[in-house]
């Protein structure tokens, strides 16, 4: 891949480059979680902490049906729009618009049942069969199973790369 411009946000869902400062991807509509320089990621595999660059472990979330969401350290939402066209409407509508937020801090990924304004999703989230609704950030480990909306059809798997 060519070097990405310093003022570019790369969408974790579709891989499209967007102008810095955008709140959502121009191509697929994916919302960029609050990060530096206008809610996006610069597309590198390094994060700046206190003036030094720290290497970020890359990871992915395996979705039902084989799709993947690539994680590069930037905050990433898993939301209803990630499943458009792949699920029956009744199951799709059980997923919140911003259901969970995955963040990375010092090389460790965390998941939070997010929902509206960070107050938790309507239909909850389980991490390894434990409900994490209103429990704040939970550390993720390779192979962790994430169940959205208490629906077995919405089982996701976190994988380190």
Buried (B, 14 or more C-beta within 10 A) or exposed (E): EEEBEEEBBBBBBEEBBBEBEBEBBBEBEBBBBEBEEBBBBBBBEEBEEEEEEBEBBBBBBBBBEEEBBBBBBBBBBBBBBBBEEEBEEEBBEBBBBBBBBBBBBEEEBBBBBBBEEEEBBBBBBBBBEEEBBEEEBBEBEEEBEBBBBEBEBBBBBBBEE
